[in-house]
Amino acid sequence: MNGTTVTLVGNVVSDVKYSTTSAGVPVANFRLAATDRRFDRQRQGWVDGDTSLFLVWGWRWLAENLLASVGRGDPLLVTGRLRIRE
C-alpha cells in the first residue's frame, strides 16, 4: 500500500455524519482534535502544545460502527492513511 499511514490520539469534536453513496456504500465522517503534549523541565510538568484538527472518514462496516459507537467528546485512537486536500 502506498501512502502515509498515521496514528492519531485525540478527542471527537463533532457529531458523526452518516450517509450512503449513490451506489449504496455507507460512509461516515467526524472531526478529531489532537493536541501535542510535551514535558516542560522548567515547570516540571506536562504542557499542551498546538491542536490540529483532522476530518476522519470511515467506509462500509466501519461507517456503521462509527455511527453506533462514537460521540462528541469521546477519546479515540485512529490509524489510517493521511490525505491532504486543498
N, CA, C and O atoms as a printed pandas DataFrame, in Angstrom:
     atom_number atom_name residue_name chain_id  residue_number  x_coord  y_coord  z_coord
0              1         N          MET        A               1    0.837   -1.169    0.000
1              2        CA          MET        A               1    0.000    0.000    0.000
2              3         C          MET        A               1    0.884    1.234    0.000
3              4         O          MET        A               1    1.754    1.383    0.858
4              5         N          ASN        A               2    0.664    2.103   -0.947
5              6        CA          ASN        A               2    1.376    3.366   -0.984
6              7         C          ASN        A               2    0.593    4.402   -0.196
7              8         O          ASN        A               2   -0.633    4.332   -0.104
8              9         N          GLY        A               3    1.296    5.342    0.359
9             10        CA          GLY        A               3    0.644    6.403    1.114
10            11         C          GLY        A               3    1.270    6.531    2.482
11            12         O          GLY        A               3    2.095    5.713    2.888
12            13         N          THR        A               4    0.867    7.560    3.177
13            14        CA          THR        A               4    1.388    7.844    4.506
14            15         C          THR        A               4    0.394    7.350    5.537
15            16         O          THR        A               4   -0.751    7.802    5.568
16            17         N          THR        A               5    0.823    6.428    6.380
17            18        CA          THR        A               5   -0.034    5.910    7.449
18            19         C          THR        A               5    0.289    6.667    8.732
19            20         O          THR        A               5    1.454    6.831    9.095
20            21         N          VAL        A               6   -0.759    7.125    9.412
21            22        CA          VAL        A               6   -0.578    7.872   10.653
22            23         C          VAL        A               6   -1.453    7.279   11.746
23            24         O          VAL        A               6   -2.459    6.624   11.475
24            25         N          THR        A               7   -1.048    7.523   12.983
25            26        CA          THR        A               7   -1.859    7.178   14.143
26            27         C          THR        A               7   -2.055    8.456   14.945
27            28         O          THR        A               7   -1.088    9.128   15.304
28            29         N          LEU        A               8   -3.304    8.784   15.222
29            30        CA          LEU        A               8   -3.647    9.996   15.950
30            31         C          LEU        A               8   -4.334    9.636   17.257
31            32         O          LEU        A               8   -5.123    8.693   17.315
32            33         N          VAL        A               9   -4.031   10.391   18.302
33            34        CA          VAL        A               9   -4.712   10.263   19.578
34            35         C          VAL        A               9   -5.363   11.605   19.844
35            36         O          VAL        A               9   -4.689   12.636   19.850
36            37         N          GLY        A              10   -6.667   11.601   20.064
37            38        CA          GLY        A              10   -7.355   12.862   20.273
38            39         C          GLY        A              10   -8.767   12.667   20.759
39            40         O          GLY        A              10   -9.137   11.601   21.250
40            41         N          ASN        A              11   -9.560   13.734   20.611
41            42        CA          ASN        A              11  -10.954   13.713   21.042
42            43         C          ASN        A              11  -11.851   14.089   19.874
43            44         O          ASN        A              11  -11.497   14.928   19.046
44            45         N          VAL        A              12  -13.011   13.460   19.820
45            46        CA          VAL        A              12  -14.002   13.754   18.788
46            47         C          VAL        A              12  -14.616   15.120   19.107
47            48         O          VAL        A              12  -15.053   15.362   20.232
48            49         N          VAL        A              13  -14.646   16.014   18.107
49            50        CA          VAL        A              13  -15.170   17.364   18.349
50            51         C          VAL        A              13  -16.400   17.684   17.500
51            52         O          VAL        A              13  -16.840   18.833   17.461
52            53         N          SER        A              14  -16.954   16.685   16.825
53            54        CA          SER        A              14  -18.183   16.891   16.060
54            55         C          SER        A              14  -19.031   15.634   16.134
55            56         O          SER        A              14  -18.561   14.570   16.536
56            57         N          ASP        A              15  -20.281   15.774   15.740
57            58        CA          ASP        A              15  -21.132   14.596   15.642
58            59         C          ASP        A              15  -20.730   13.798   14.408
59            60         O          ASP        A              15  -20.198   14.357   13.450
60            61         N          VAL        A              16  -20.981   12.506   14.430
61            62        CA          VAL        A              16  -20.698   11.658   13.267
62            63         C          VAL        A              16  -21.759   11.937   12.206
63            64         O          VAL        A              16  -22.958   11.899   12.482
64            65         N          LYS        A              17  -21.296   12.219   10.988
65            66        CA          LYS        A              17  -22.207   12.427    9.854
66            67         C          LYS        A              17  -22.216   11.149    9.033
67            68         O          LYS        A              17  -21.165   10.675    8.602
68            69         N          TYR        A              18  -23.386   10.598    8.819
69            70        CA          TYR        A              18  -23.530    9.310    8.136
70            71         C          TYR        A              18  -24.374    9.493    6.884
71            72         O          TYR        A              18  -25.388   10.191    6.904
72            73         N          SER        A              19  -23.947    8.859    5.792
73            74        CA          SER        A              19  -24.727    8.878    4.556
74            75         C          SER        A              19  -24.348    7.652    3.731
75            76         O          SER        A              19  -23.522    6.839    4.146
76            77         N          THR        A              20  -24.955    7.536    2.575
77            78        CA          THR        A              20  -24.594    6.470    1.646
78            79         C          THR        A              20  -24.310    7.103    0.289
79            80         O          THR        A              20  -24.891    8.127   -0.071
80            81         N          THR        A              21  -23.412    6.476   -0.450
81            82        CA          THR        A              21  -23.110    6.956   -1.792
82            83         C          THR        A              21  -24.248    6.582   -2.727
83            84         O          THR        A              21  -25.179    5.876   -2.339
84            85         N          SER        A              22  -24.164    7.058   -3.956
85            86        CA          SER        A              22  -25.209    6.716   -4.936
86            87         C          SER        A              22  -25.236    5.221   -5.236
87            88         O          SER        A              22  -26.244    4.695   -5.708
88            89         N          ALA        A              23  -24.114    4.534   -4.960
89            90        CA          ALA        A              23  -24.045    3.086   -5.147
90            91         C          ALA        A              23  -24.498    2.315   -3.904
91            92         O          ALA        A              23  -24.485    1.084   -3.895
92            93         N          GLY        A              24  -24.899    3.048   -2.851
93            94        CA          GLY        A              24  -25.385    2.395   -1.639
94            95         C          GLY        A              24  -24.311    2.041   -0.632
95            96         O          GLY        A              24  -24.579    1.284    0.301
96            97         N          VAL        A              25  -23.094    2.567   -0.787
97            98        CA          VAL        A              25  -21.995    2.271    0.136
98            99         C          VAL        A              25  -22.082    3.224    1.334
99           100         O          VAL        A              25  -22.100    4.439    1.142
100          101         N          PRO        A              26  -22.138    2.699    2.567
101          102        CA          PRO        A              26  -22.188    3.561    3.747
102          103         C          PRO        A              26  -20.875    4.323    3.935
103          104         O          PRO        A              26  -19.794    3.779    3.712
104          105         N          VAL        A              27  -20.982    5.582    4.345
105          106        CA          VAL        A              27  -19.812    6.406    4.629
106          107         C          VAL        A              27  -20.137    7.312    5.814
107          108         O          VAL        A              27  -21.247    7.832    5.923
108          109         N          ALA        A              28  -19.152    7.496    6.706
109          110        CA          ALA        A              28  -19.331    8.362    7.868
110          111         C          ALA        A              28  -18.064    9.178    8.065
111          112         O          ALA        A              28  -16.970    8.752    7.695
112          113         N          ASN        A              29  -18.230   10.362    8.655
113          114        CA          ASN        A              29  -17.056   11.167    8.978
114          115         C          ASN        A              29  -17.303   11.970   10.246
115          116         O          ASN        A              29  -18.444   12.196   10.647
116          117         N          PHE        A              30  -16.208   12.395   10.868
117          118        CA          PHE        A              30  -16.245   13.236   12.054
118          119         C          PHE        A              30  -14.925   13.978   12.154
119          120         O          PHE        A              30  -13.959   13.630   11.475
120          121         N          ARG        A              31  -14.881   15.005   13.004
121          122        CA          ARG        A              31  -13.650   15.764   13.208
122          123         C          ARG        A              31  -12.992   15.309   14.503
123          124         O          ARG        A              31  -13.655   15.071   15.512
124          125         N          LEU        A              32  -11.653   15.195   14.445
125          126        CA          LEU        A              32  -10.855   14.767   15.591
126          127         C          LEU        A              32   -9.844   15.862   15.906
127          128         O          LEU        A              32   -9.154   16.345   15.008
128          129         N          ALA        A              33   -9.750   16.258   17.175
129          130        CA          ALA        A              33   -8.761   17.242   17.622
130          131         C          ALA        A              33   -7.638   16.502   18.338
131          132         O          ALA        A              33   -7.884   15.745   19.276
132          133         N          ALA        A              34   -6.411   16.724   17.893
133          134        CA          ALA        A              34   -5.230   16.100   18.509
134          135         C          ALA        A              34   -4.311   17.210   19.001
135          136         O          ALA        A              34   -3.918   18.085   18.230
136          137         N          THR        A              35   -3.971   17.173   20.280
137          138        CA          THR        A              35   -3.141   18.202   20.894
138          139         C          THR        A              35   -1.788   17.614   21.286
139          140         O          THR        A              35   -1.716   16.587   21.961
140          141         N          ASP        A              36   -0.712   18.284   20.849
141          142        CA          ASP        A              36    0.641   17.877   21.241
142          143         C          ASP        A              36    0.837   18.141   22.727
143          144         O          ASP        A              36    0.340   19.132   23.261
144          145         N          ARG        A              37    1.559   17.256   23.384
145          146        CA          ARG        A              37    1.943   17.472   24.784
146          147         C          ARG        A              37    3.434   17.250   24.894
147          148         O          ARG        A              37    4.000   16.373   24.241
148          149         N          ARG        A              38    4.063   18.062   25.733
149          150        CA          ARG        A              38    5.498   17.916   25.947
150          151         C          ARG        A              38    5.809   18.187   27.409
151          152         O          ARG        A              38    5.046   18.844   28.117
152          153         N          PHE        A              39    6.948   17.664   27.841
153          154        CA          PHE        A              39    7.363   17.865   29.224
154          155         C          PHE        A              39    8.199   19.131   29.312
155          156         O          PHE        A              39    9.209   19.258   28.620
156          157         N          ASP        A              40    7.782   20.076   30.165
157          158        CA          ASP        A              40    8.493   21.331   30.368
158          159         C          ASP        A              40    9.381   21.183   31.598
159          160         O          ASP        A              40    8.886   21.064   32.718
160          161         N          ARG        A              41   10.695   21.193   31.383
161          162        CA          ARG        A              41   11.623   20.983   32.504
162          163         C          ARG        A              41   11.589   22.125   33.511
163          164         O          ARG        A              41   11.778   21.901   34.707
164          165         N          GLN        A              42   11.351   23.351   33.039
165          166        CA          GLN        A              42   11.307   24.485   33.967
166          167         C          GLN        A              42   10.110   24.384   34.904
167          168         O          GLN        A              42   10.226   24.666   36.097
168          169         N          ARG        A              43    8.977   23.986   34.373
169          170        CA          ARG        A              43    7.764   23.848   35.187
170          171         C          ARG        A              43    7.670   22.486   35.866
171          172         O          ARG        A              43    6.867   22.290   36.778
172          173         N          GLN        A              44    8.500   21.547   35.413
173          174        CA          GLN        A              44    8.460   20.176   35.918
174          175         C          GLN        A              44    7.078   19.551   35.749
175          176         O          GLN        A              44    6.542   18.913   36.655
176          177         N          GLY        A              45    6.519   19.759   34.550
177          178        CA          GLY        A              45    5.210   19.186   34.273
178          179         C          GLY        A              45    4.914   19.191   32.791
179          180         O          GLY        A              45    5.658   19.762   31.993
180          181         N          TRP        A              46    3.818   18.547   32.433
181          182        CA          TRP        A              46    3.398   18.460   31.045
182          183         C          TRP        A              46    2.616   19.709   30.655
183          184         O          TRP        A              46    1.806   20.214   31.432
184          185         N          VAL        A              47    2.863   20.200   29.445
185          186        CA          VAL        A              47    2.142   21.361   28.927
186          187         C          VAL        A              47    1.560   21.016   27.562
187          188         O          VAL        A              47    2.114   20.204   26.822
188          189         N          ASP        A              48    0.434   21.648   27.244
189          190        CA          ASP        A              48   -0.209   21.430   25.957
190          191         C          ASP        A              48    0.455   22.282   24.886
191          192         O          ASP        A              48    0.850   23.421   25.135
192          193         N          GLY        A              49    0.568   21.719   23.705
193          194        CA          GLY        A              49    1.091   22.433   22.554
194          195         C          GLY        A              49   -0.048   22.815   21.630
195          196         O          GLY        A              49   -1.163   23.085   22.076
196          197         N          ASP        A              50    0.243   22.834   20.337
197          198        CA          ASP        A              50   -0.764   23.202   19.343
198          199         C          ASP        A              50   -1.764   22.065   19.143
199          200         O          ASP        A              50   -1.447   20.889   19.322
200          201         N          THR        A              51   -2.979   22.455   18.766
201          202        CA          THR        A              51   -4.030   21.483   18.457
202          203         C          THR        A              51   -4.240   21.438   16.953
203          204         O          THR        A              51   -4.358   22.477   16.302
204          205         N          SER        A              52   -4.287   20.233   16.405
205          206        CA          SER        A              52   -4.558   20.034   14.985
206          207         C          SER        A              52   -5.909   19.347   14.838
207          208         O          SER        A              52   -6.257   18.462   15.620
208          209         N          LEU        A              53   -6.667   19.767   13.826
209          210        CA          LEU        A              53   -7.979   19.168   13.554
210          211         C          LEU        A              53   -7.902   18.314   12.299
211          212         O          LEU        A              53   -7.313   18.718   11.296
212          213         N          PHE        A              54   -8.500   17.133   12.362
213          214        CA          PHE        A              54   -8.496   16.186   11.250
214          215         C          PHE        A              54   -9.921   15.751   10.948
215          216         O          PHE        A              54  -10.728   15.565   11.859
216          217         N          LEU        A              55  -10.227   15.591    9.671
217          218        CA          LEU        A              55  -11.502   15.023    9.254
218          219         C          LEU        A              55  -11.260   13.539    9.006
219          220         O          LEU        A              55  -10.476   13.166    8.134
220          221         N          VAL        A              56  -11.940   12.698    9.780
221          222        CA          VAL        A              56  -11.748   11.244    9.724
222          223         C          VAL        A              56  -12.918   10.622    8.976
223          224         O          VAL        A              56  -14.077   10.901    9.282
224          225         N          TRP        A              57  -12.610    9.776    7.991
225          226        CA          TRP        A              57  -13.627    9.094    7.179
226          227         C          TRP        A              57  -13.604    7.604    7.440
227          228         O          TRP        A              57  -12.535    7.019    7.608
228          229         N          GLY        A              58  -14.769    6.987    7.477
229          230        CA          GLY        A              58  -14.893    5.538    7.567
230          231         C          GLY        A              58  -15.883    5.047    6.517
231          232         O          GLY        A              58  -16.914    5.677    6.281
232          233         N          TRP        A              59  -15.569    3.944    5.905
233          234        CA          TRP        A              59  -16.404    3.396    4.825
234          235         C          TRP        A              59  -16.939    2.027    5.212
235          236         O          TRP        A              59  -16.351    1.326    6.036
236          237         N          ARG        A              60  -18.064    1.654    4.608
237          238        CA          ARG        A              60  -18.705    0.340    4.728
238          239         C          ARG        A              60  -19.008   -0.015    6.185
239          240         O          ARG        A              60  -19.663    0.767    6.875
240          241         N          TRP        A              61  -18.550   -1.172    6.671
241          242        CA          TRP        A              61  -18.898   -1.616    8.018
242          243         C          TRP        A              61  -18.344   -0.673    9.079
243          244         O          TRP        A              61  -18.941   -0.522   10.145
244          245         N          LEU        A              62  -17.211   -0.040    8.798
245          246        CA          LEU        A              62  -16.639    0.896    9.764
246          247         C          LEU        A              62  -17.541    2.124    9.929
247          248         O          LEU        A              62  -17.671    2.651   11.034
248          249         N          ALA        A              63  -18.162    2.580    8.842
249          250        CA          ALA        A              63  -19.079    3.726    8.909
250          251         C          ALA        A              63  -20.254    3.414    9.830
251          252         O          ALA        A              63  -20.649    4.254   10.637
252          253         N          GLU        A              64  -20.804    2.229    9.715
253          254        CA          GLU        A              64  -21.932    1.833   10.561
254          255         C          GLU        A              64  -21.514    1.734   12.023
255          256         O          GLU        A              64  -22.271    2.108   12.918
256          257         N          ASN        A              65  -20.303    1.227   12.262
257          258        CA          ASN        A              65  -19.775    1.118   13.620
258          259         C          ASN        A              65  -19.544    2.518   14.212
259          260         O          ASN        A              65  -19.845    2.748   15.383
260          261         N          LEU        A              66  -19.018    3.443   13.421
261          262        CA          LEU        A              66  -18.798    4.810   13.902
262          263         C          LEU        A              66  -20.104    5.451   14.342
263          264         O          LEU        A              66  -20.174    6.069   15.404
264          265         N          LEU        A              67  -21.128    5.304   13.530
265          266        CA          LEU        A              67  -22.425    5.904   13.841
266          267         C          LEU        A              67  -22.980    5.362   15.160
267          268         O          LEU        A              67  -23.570    6.107   15.944
268          269         N          ALA        A              68  -22.789    4.065   15.400
269          270        CA          ALA        A              68  -23.354    3.427   16.585
270          271         C          ALA        A              68  -22.536    3.651   17.856
271          272         O          ALA        A              68  -23.082    3.549   18.954
272          273         N          SER        A              69  -21.242    3.952   17.737
273          274        CA          SER        A              69  -20.411    3.917   18.940
274          275         C          SER        A              69  -19.564    5.156   19.218
275          276         O          SER        A              69  -18.916    5.214   20.263
276          277         N          VAL        A              70  -19.542    6.149   18.328
277          278        CA          VAL        A              70  -18.686    7.318   18.534
278          279         C          VAL        A              70  -19.546    8.559   18.722
279          280         O          VAL        A              70  -20.495    8.794   17.974
280          281         N          GLY        A              71  -19.198    9.352   19.737
281          282        CA          GLY        A              71  -19.924   10.585   20.001
282          283         C          GLY        A              71  -18.982   11.722   20.322
283          284         O          GLY        A              71  -17.800   11.514   20.593
284          285         N          ARG        A              72  -19.517   12.914   20.288
285          286        CA          ARG        A              72  -18.729   14.119   20.574
286          287         C          ARG        A              72  -18.113   14.021   21.969
287          288         O          ARG        A              72  -18.795   13.673   22.932
288          289         N          GLY        A              73  -16.817   14.331   22.071
289          290        CA          GLY        A              73  -16.111   14.295   23.350
290          291         C          GLY        A              73  -15.411   12.988   23.643
291          292         O          GLY        A              73  -14.617   12.916   24.581
292          293         N          ASP        A              74  -15.684   11.949   22.865
293          294        CA          ASP        A              74  -15.048   10.652   23.104
294          295         C          ASP        A              74  -13.551   10.709   22.775
295          296         O          ASP        A              74  -13.165   11.279   21.755
296          297         N          PRO        A              75  -12.702   10.117   23.639
297          298        CA          PRO        A              75  -11.287    9.993   23.295
298          299         C          PRO        A              75  -11.117    8.828   22.320
299          300         O          PRO        A              75  -11.727    7.775   22.504
300          301         N          LEU        A              76  -10.293    9.008   21.287
301          302        CA          LEU        A              76  -10.094    7.968   20.272
302          303         C          LEU        A              76   -8.644    7.867   19.856
303          304         O          LEU        A              76   -7.885    8.834   19.932
304          305         N          LEU        A              77   -8.278    6.689   19.418
305          306        CA          LEU        A              77   -7.019    6.441   18.738
306          307         C          LEU        A              77   -7.392    5.993   17.330
307          308         O          LEU        A              77   -8.106    5.005   17.154
308          309         N          VAL        A              78   -6.908    6.722   16.329
309          310        CA          VAL        A              78   -7.283    6.474   14.939
310          311         C          VAL        A              78   -6.028    6.168   14.135
311          312         O          VAL        A              78   -5.041    6.898   14.228
312          313         N          THR        A              79   -6.055    5.101   13.350
313          314        CA          THR        A              79   -4.957    4.762   12.448
314          315         C          THR        A              79   -5.512    4.689   11.039
315          316         O          THR        A              79   -6.566    4.099   10.804
316          317         N          GLY        A              80   -4.791    5.296   10.101
317          318        CA          GLY        A              80   -5.249    5.270    8.711
318          319         C          GLY        A              80   -4.291    6.002    7.788
319          320         O          GLY        A              80   -3.198    6.405    8.184
320          321         N          ARG        A              81   -4.729    6.163    6.552
321          322        CA          ARG        A              81   -3.926    6.880    5.555
322          323         C          ARG        A              81   -4.176    8.370    5.656
323          324         O          ARG        A              81   -5.313    8.812    5.823
324          325         N          LEU        A              82   -3.109    9.138    5.555
325          326        CA          LEU        A              82   -3.214   10.590    5.587
326          327         C          LEU        A              82   -3.320   11.110    4.158
327          328         O          LEU        A              82   -2.486   10.805    3.307
328          329         N          ARG        A              83   -4.354   11.894    3.915
329          330        CA          ARG        A              83   -4.532   12.541    2.609
330          331         C          ARG        A              83   -4.776   14.014    2.871
331          332         O          ARG        A              83   -5.576   14.387    3.729
332          333         N          ILE        A              84   -4.073   14.842    2.117
333          334        CA          ILE        A              84   -4.224   16.286    2.243
334          335         C          ILE        A              84   -4.864   16.808    0.984
335          336         O          ILE        A              84   -4.378   16.572   -0.123
336          337         N          ARG        A              85   -5.971   17.529    1.162
337          338        CA          ARG        A              85   -6.681   18.122    0.032
338          339         C          ARG        A              85   -6.771   19.617    0.249
339          340         O          ARG        A              85   -7.078   20.077    1.349
340          341         N          GLU        A              86   -6.506   20.364   -0.784
341          342        CA          GLU        A              86   -6.572   21.827   -0.681
342          343         C          GLU        A              86   -7.781   22.355   -1.416
343          344         O          GLU        A              86   -8.008   23.565   -1.443
